Amino acid sequence: MTFALFQQTPAAGPPGWTQFVFIGGMALMFYFLLIRPQSKARKETEARLAKLKAGDEVVLTSGLYATIDRVEDQHIWVKLGGSVVKARRAAVAALASEPETKQN
């Protein structure tokens, strides 16, 4: 009698293709929740930095307000008080005239 219990075939599991559907669904969620919003924000930042020109009042990532004196490829020269300083273009957080965006 005990041999008969051991000889029973195990119950069949779900088909193998369901694992691929699950992995594909996870990849789509990863793309739409992480990759797509980040690339959209990066494109907006690049567009904003490309439009910088002399005379714009900006807020640097350090929190300082400055006025752009001149613009080069990767650097900008900004007026801080009475002096002119060199900064990276990426150091510009926002234009001072733009409304602040709410961070989550």
BATISE-394100 format. One record per residue: residue number from 1; x, y, z of N, C-alpha, C, O, CB in turn; residue in three letters. Coordinates in Angstrom, 1 decimal, decimal comma. Atoms other than C-alpha are relative to their C-alpha. Glycine has a CB too. Layout:
# residues N
  resi     n.u     n.v     n.w    ca.u    ca.v    ca.w     c.u     c.v     c.w     o.u     o.v     o.w    cb.u    cb.v    cb.w  resn
   NUM       X       Y       Z       X       Y       Z       X       Y       Z       X       Y       Z       X       Y       Z   Ala
...
***
This chain:
# residues 104
  resi     n.u     n.v     n.w    ca.u    ca.v    ca.w     c.u     c.v     c.w     o.u     o.v     o.w    cb.u    cb.v    cb.w  resn
     1     0,8    -1,2     0,0     0,0     0,0     0,0     0,9     1,3     0,0     0,6     2,2    -0,7    -0,9     0,0     1,2   Met
     2    -0,9    -1,1     0,0     2,8     2,4     0,8     0,7     0,3    -1,3     1,0     1,4    -1,7     1,0    -0,1     1,1   Thr
     3    -0,6    -0,2     1,3     4,4     1,7    -2,5    -0,9     0,7    -1,0    -0,4     1,5    -1,8     0,4    -1,4    -0,6   Phe
     4     0,9    -0,7     0,9     1,3     2,9    -4,3     0,0     1,5     0,3    -0,2     2,2    -0,7    -1,4    -0,6     0,2   Ala
     5     0,0    -1,4    -0,3     1,5     6,2    -2,5     1,2     0,7    -0,6     1,2     1,8    -1,1    -0,1     0,3     1,5   Leu
     6    -1,2    -0,5     0,6     5,1     6,7    -3,6     0,1     0,1    -1,5     0,8     0,9    -2,1     1,2    -0,7     0,6   Phe
     7     0,0     0,1     1,5     4,4     5,8    -7,2    -0,9     1,0    -0,7    -0,9     1,0    -1,9    -0,3    -1,4    -0,4   Gln
     8     0,9    -0,9     0,7     1,9     8,5    -7,8     0,8     1,1    -0,7     1,8     1,6    -0,1    -1,0     0,6     1,0   Gln
     9    -0,7    -1,1     0,7     2,9    11,2   -10,3    -0,4     1,3     0,7    -1,5     1,5     1,1    -0,4     0,0    -1,5   Thr
    10     0,3    -1,3    -0,7     3,2    14,7    -8,9    -0,9     0,8    -0,9    -1,0     0,6    -2,1     1,3     0,8     0,2   Pro
    11     1,0    -0,9     0,8     0,6    17,3   -10,0     0,8     0,9    -0,9     1,9     1,4    -0,6    -0,8     0,9     1,0   Ala
    12    -0,7    -0,8     1,0     1,5    19,2   -13,1    -0,1     1,5     0,4    -1,1     2,0     0,9    -0,6    -0,2    -1,4   Ala
    13    -0,1    -1,5    -0,3     2,6    22,9   -12,6    -0,5     0,8    -1,2    -1,0     0,2    -2,2     1,4     0,4     0,4   Gly
    14     0,4    -0,9     1,1     1,8    25,9   -14,8     0,9    -0,2    -1,2     2,0    -0,7    -1,0     0,0     1,4     0,4   Pro
    15    -0,9     0,2     1,2     3,1    25,8   -18,4     1,2     0,9     0,1     1,2     1,9     0,8    -0,8     0,3    -1,3   Pro
    16    -1,2    -0,8     0,0     6,6    27,1   -19,0     0,0     1,4    -0,5     0,7     2,2    -0,1     1,1    -0,8    -0,7   Gly
    17     0,1    -1,3     0,6     5,6    30,0   -21,1    -0,5     1,1     1,0    -0,3     2,3     0,7    -0,9     0,0    -1,2   Trp
    18     0,5    -1,0    -0,9     3,9    31,7   -18,1     1,2     0,8     0,7     1,0     1,9     1,1    -0,9    -0,6     1,0   Thr
    19    -1,2    -0,7    -0,6     7,4    32,5   -16,6     0,5     1,1    -0,9     0,9     2,1    -0,4     1,1    -1,1     0,2   Gln
    20    -0,4    -1,1     1,0     8,3    34,4   -19,8    -0,9     1,2     0,0    -0,5     2,3    -0,1     0,2    -0,6    -1,4   Phe
    21     1,0    -1,1    -0,1     5,1    36,4   -19,6     0,2     0,8     1,2     0,2     2,0     1,2    -1,4    -0,6    -0,1   Val
    22    -0,2    -0,7    -1,3     5,8    37,3   -16,0     1,3     0,8    -0,1     1,3     2,0     0,3     0,2    -1,0     1,2   Phe
    23    -1,2    -0,7     0,2     9,4    38,3   -16,8    -0,2     1,2    -0,9     0,4     2,3    -0,7     1,2    -0,9    -0,4   Ile
    24     0,3    -1,0     1,0     8,2    40,3   -19,8    -0,8     1,2     0,7    -0,5     2,3     0,4    -0,7    -0,5    -1,2   Gly
    25     0,8    -1,0    -0,7     5,6    42,1   -17,6     0,9     0,8     1,0     0,7     2,0     1,1    -1,1    -0,7     0,7   Gly
    26    -0,8    -0,7    -1,0     8,2    43,0   -15,0     1,0     0,9    -0,8     1,2     2,0    -0,3     0,9    -1,0     0,8   Met
    27    -0,8    -0,9     0,8    10,5    44,4   -17,7    -0,7     1,2    -0,5    -0,2     2,3    -0,5     0,6    -0,8    -1,2   Ala
    28     0,8    -1,2     0,4     7,7    46,6   -19,0    -0,3     0,9     1,1    -0,2     2,2     0,9    -1,3    -0,5    -0,6   Leu
    29     0,2    -0,8    -1,2     6,9    47,8   -15,5     1,3     0,8     0,3     1,2     2,0     0,6    -0,4    -0,8     1,2   Met
    30    -1,3    -0,7    -0,3    10,6    48,6   -15,0     0,2     1,1    -1,0     0,7     2,2    -0,5     1,2    -1,0    -0,1   Phe
    31    -0,2    -1,1     1,0    10,7    50,6   -18,2    -0,9     1,2     0,2    -0,4     2,3     0,2    -0,2    -0,6    -1,5   Tyr
    32     0,9    -1,1    -0,2     7,6    52,6   -17,6     0,1     0,7     1,3    -0,3     1,9     1,4    -1,4    -0,5    -0,3   Phe
    33     0,0    -0,6    -1,3     8,2    53,3   -14,0     1,4     0,6     0,3     1,5     1,6     1,1    -0,3    -1,0     1,1   Leu
    34    -1,3    -0,6    -0,3    12,0    54,0   -14,0     0,7     0,6    -1,2     1,1     1,7    -1,1     0,8    -1,2     0,6   Leu
    35    -0,8    -0,5     1,1    13,7    54,3   -17,3    -0,6     1,1    -0,8     0,1     2,1    -1,1     0,3    -1,2    -1,0   Ile
    36     0,6    -1,1     0,8    11,2    56,4   -19,3    -0,1     1,3     0,7     0,3     2,3     0,1    -1,4    -0,5    -0,4   Arg
    37     0,1    -1,3    -0,6    10,6    59,1   -16,7     1,4     0,6     0,2     1,6     1,9     0,1    -0,7    -0,1     1,4   Pro
    38    -1,3    -0,6    -0,2    14,3    59,5   -16,1     0,6     0,5    -1,3     1,2     1,6    -1,3     1,0    -1,1     0,6   Gln
    39    -0,5    -0,5     1,3    15,2    59,8   -19,8    -0,8     1,3    -0,4    -0,2     2,2    -1,0    -0,1    -1,1    -1,0   Ser
    40     0,7    -1,2     0,3    12,4    62,4   -20,2     0,5     1,2     0,8     0,7     2,3     0,3    -1,5    -0,3     0,3   Lys
    41    -0,5    -1,1    -0,8    13,7    64,5   -17,3     1,4     0,4    -0,5     1,7     1,6    -0,4     0,1    -0,5     1,5   Ala
    42    -1,4    -0,3     0,5    17,3    64,2   -18,7    -0,1     0,9    -1,3     0,7     1,8    -1,4     0,8    -1,3    -0,3   Arg
    43     0,2    -0,8     1,2    16,1    65,5   -22,1    -0,5     1,4     0,3     0,0     2,4    -0,3    -1,0    -0,7    -0,9   Lys
    44     0,4    -1,3    -0,4    14,3    68,4   -20,4     1,1     0,8     0,5     1,3     2,0     0,3    -1,2    -0,1     1,0   Glu
    45    -1,1    -0,7    -0,6    17,4    69,3   -18,5     1,0     0,4    -1,0     1,5     1,5    -1,0     0,7    -0,9     1,1   Thr
    46    -0,9    -0,4     1,1    19,6    69,2   -21,6    -0,5     1,1    -0,8     0,2     2,0    -1,2     0,3    -1,3    -0,9   Glu
    47     0,6    -1,1     0,8    17,2    71,4   -23,5     0,1     1,3     0,8     0,3     2,4     0,2    -1,5    -0,3    -0,3   Ala
    48    -0,1    -1,2    -0,8    17,1    73,9   -20,6     1,4     0,5     0,0     1,6     1,8     0,0    -0,5    -0,3     1,4   Arg
    49    -1,4    -0,4     0,0    20,9    74,0   -20,4     0,5     0,5    -1,4     1,4     1,4    -1,4     0,9    -1,1     0,5   Leu
    50    -0,4    -0,4     1,4    21,2    74,4   -24,2    -0,5     1,5    -0,2     0,1     2,2    -1,1    -0,5    -0,9    -1,0   Ala
    51     0,5    -1,3     0,2    19,1    77,6   -24,0     0,6     1,1     0,8     0,1     2,3     0,8    -1,5     0,0     0,2   Lys
    52    -0,6    -1,0    -0,8    21,3    79,4   -21,5     0,7     1,1    -0,9     1,3     0,8    -1,9     1,0    -0,6     1,0   Leu
    53    -0,6    -1,1     0,8    22,5    82,8   -22,7     0,5     1,1     1,0     0,1     1,1     2,2    -0,9     0,7    -1,0   Lys
    54    -0,5    -1,1    -0,8    24,4    85,8   -21,3    -1,1     0,9     0,5    -2,0     1,3    -0,3     1,1     0,8    -0,7   Ala
    55     1,0    -0,8    -0,6    22,3    87,9   -18,9    -1,1    -0,7     0,7    -1,8    -0,1     1,5    -0,6     0,8    -1,1   Gly
    56     1,0     0,8    -0,7    20,1    85,1   -17,6     0,4    -0,1     1,5     1,6    -0,3     1,8    -0,1    -1,4    -0,6   Asp
    57    -0,3     0,1    -1,5    19,8    85,0   -13,8    -0,4    -1,5     0,3    -1,5    -2,0     0,0    -0,9     1,0     0,9   Glu
    58     0,2     1,4    -0,2    20,2    81,4   -12,7     0,2    -0,3     1,5     0,8     0,4     2,3     1,0    -0,8    -0,8   Val
    59    -0,2     0,6    -1,3    20,2    79,3    -9,5     1,0    -1,1    -0,2     0,7    -2,1    -0,9    -1,3    -0,4     0,8   Val
    60    -1,0     1,1     0,2    23,3    77,1    -9,2    -0,4    -1,1     1,0    -1,2    -0,9     1,9     1,4     0,5     0,3   Leu
    61     0,4     1,2    -0,8    23,1    73,6    -7,6     0,5     0,3     1,5     0,0    -0,4     2,4     0,7    -1,2    -0,5   Thr
    62    -0,4    -0,3    -1,4    24,9    75,1    -4,5    -1,0     1,0     0,7    -0,9     1,2     1,9     1,4     0,7    -0,1   Ser
    63     1,0    -0,8    -0,6    21,9    77,4    -4,0     0,3     1,5    -0,2    -0,5     2,3     0,2    -0,1    -0,3     1,4   Gly
    64    -0,3    -1,4     0,2    23,6    80,6    -5,1    -0,7     0,6    -1,2    -0,8    -0,1    -2,2     1,5     0,2    -0,2   Leu
    65     0,6    -0,7     1,2    21,9    83,1    -7,4     1,1     0,7    -0,7     1,9     1,4    -0,1    -1,2     1,0     0,4   Tyr
    66    -1,1    -0,6     0,8    24,1    84,3   -10,2    -0,5     0,5    -1,3    -1,6     0,0    -1,8     1,2    -0,9    -0,2   Ala
    67     0,4    -0,5     1,3    23,9    86,2   -13,5     1,1    -0,5    -1,0     2,3    -0,4    -0,7    -0,1     1,5    -0,1   Thr
    68    -0,9     0,5     1,0    25,5    84,6   -16,6     0,7     1,1    -0,7     0,1     2,0    -1,2    -0,7    -1,0    -1,0   Ile
    69    -0,8    -1,0     0,7    28,3    86,7   -18,0     0,3    -0,4    -1,4     0,1     0,4    -2,4     1,4     0,3     0,7   Asp
    70    -0,2     0,6     1,4    29,3    84,5   -21,0    -0,1    -1,5     0,1     0,0    -2,1     1,1     1,4     0,4    -0,6   Arg
    71     0,3     1,4     0,1    28,6    81,0   -22,2     1,0    -0,7    -0,9     1,3    -0,1    -2,0    -1,4    -0,3    -0,5   Val
    72    -0,9     0,8     0,9    31,1    78,4   -23,6    -0,6    -1,4    -0,1    -1,8    -1,6     0,3     1,4    -0,1     0,7   Glu
    73     0,6     1,3     0,3    30,6    74,8   -24,6    -0,4    -0,7     1,3    -1,6    -1,0     1,5     1,0    -0,9    -0,8   Asp
    74     0,3     0,7    -1,3    30,9    73,1   -21,2     0,0     0,8     1,2    -0,5     0,4     2,3     1,0    -1,1     0,1   Gln
    75    -0,1    -0,9    -1,2    31,4    76,1   -18,9    -0,8     1,2    -0,3    -1,0     1,6    -1,4     1,5     0,3     0,3   His
    76     0,6    -1,3     0,0    29,7    79,3   -18,1     0,8     0,9     1,0     1,4     0,4     1,9    -1,5     0,0     0,4   Ile
    77    -0,6    -0,9    -0,9    31,1    82,4   -16,5    -1,1     0,8     0,6    -1,9     1,4    -0,1     1,0     1,0    -0,8   Trp
    78     1,1    -0,6    -0,7    28,8    83,8   -13,8     0,5     1,1     0,9     1,6     1,0     1,4    -0,8    -1,0     0,8   Val
    79    -0,3    -1,1    -0,9    28,8    87,0   -11,8    -0,6    -0,3     1,3    -1,8    -0,5     1,5    -0,6     1,4    -0,6   Lys
    80     0,5     0,2    -1,4    28,6    86,4    -8,1     0,5     1,2     0,8     1,7     1,4     1,0     0,6    -1,3     0,6   Leu
    81    -0,4    -1,2    -0,7    28,6    89,7    -6,3     0,8     0,9    -0,9     0,2     1,3    -2,0     0,8    -0,3     1,3   Gly
    82    -0,8    -0,8     0,8    31,4    91,7    -7,7     1,1    -0,8    -0,8     1,8    -0,2    -1,6     0,8     1,0     0,8   Gly
    83    -1,0     0,8     0,7    33,5    88,8    -9,1    -0,7    -0,9    -1,1    -1,9    -1,2    -1,0     0,8    -0,8     0,9   Ser
    84     0,5     0,9     1,0    33,1    86,6   -12,2     0,7    -1,3     0,2     2,0    -1,4     0,3     0,3     0,6    -1,4   Val
    85    -0,5     1,3    -0,2    33,6    82,9   -11,7    -0,4    -1,0    -1,1    -1,4    -0,8    -1,7    -0,5    -0,5     1,4   Val
    86     0,3     1,0     1,0    33,8    79,9   -14,0    -0,7    -1,2     0,7    -0,3    -1,6     1,8     1,4    -0,5    -0,6   Lys
    87     0,8     1,1    -0,6    31,3    77,1   -13,4    -0,4    -0,9    -1,2    -0,4    -0,5    -2,3    -1,3     0,5     0,7   Ala
    88     0,5     0,9     1,1    30,2    74,0   -15,3    -1,4     0,3    -0,3    -2,2     0,8     0,5     0,2    -1,5     0,5   Arg
    89     1,3    -0,3     0,5    27,1    74,3   -17,3    -1,0    -0,9     0,8    -2,2    -0,5     1,0    -0,1    -0,3    -1,5   Arg
    90     0,9     0,9    -0,7    25,6    71,3   -15,4    -0,2     0,5     1,4    -1,1     0,0     2,1     0,7    -1,4     0,1   Ala
    91     0,2    -0,5    -1,3    25,9    73,3   -12,2    -1,2     0,9     0,1    -1,6     1,3     1,2     1,2     0,8     0,5   Ala
    92     1,3    -0,9     0,0    22,8    75,4   -13,2    -1,1    -0,9     0,4    -1,4    -1,9    -0,3    -0,2     0,7    -1,4   Val
    93     1,2     0,8    -0,4    19,8    74,0   -11,3    -1,2     0,5    -0,7    -2,0    -0,3    -1,1    -0,1     0,1     1,5   Ala
    94     1,2    -0,6     0,7    17,2    76,4   -12,8     0,2     1,4    -0,3     1,1     2,1     0,2    -1,2    -0,2     0,9   Ala
    95     0,0    -1,5     0,3    16,6    79,8   -14,2    -0,7     0,6     1,2    -1,7     0,0     1,8    -0,8     0,4    -1,3   Leu
    96     0,6    -0,7    -1,2    15,7    82,2   -11,3    -1,4     0,4    -0,3    -2,2     0,6     0,6     0,9     1,1     0,4   Ala
    97     1,4    -0,5     0,3    12,6    83,4   -13,2    -1,0    -1,2    -0,1    -2,2    -0,9    -0,1     0,0     0,8    -1,2   Ser
    98     0,9     1,2     0,1    11,2    79,8   -13,5    -0,7    -0,3     1,4     0,0    -0,1     2,4     0,7    -1,2    -0,5   Glu
    99     0,6     0,4    -1,2     8,7    78,7   -10,9     0,6    -1,3     0,5     1,0    -2,2    -0,4    -1,5    -0,2    -0,1   Pro
   100    -0,6     1,2    -0,5    10,0    75,9    -8,6    -0,9    -1,2    -0,3    -2,1    -1,1    -0,2     0,3     0,1     1,5   Glu
   101     0,8     1,2     0,2     9,0    72,4    -9,5     0,0    -0,8     1,3     0,9    -0,8     2,1     0,6    -0,9    -1,1   Thr
   102     0,2     0,7    -1,2     7,6    70,3    -6,7     0,7    -1,4    -0,1     0,4    -2,2    -1,0    -1,5    -0,2     0,3   Lys
   103    -0,7     1,3     0,0     9,9    67,3    -5,9    -0,8    -0,9     0,9    -1,4    -0,6     1,9     1,4     0,2     0,6   Gln
   104     0,8     1,1    -0,8     8,3    64,0    -4,7     0,9    -0,5     1,1     0,5    -1,4     1,8    -0,4    -1,1    -0,9   Asn
***
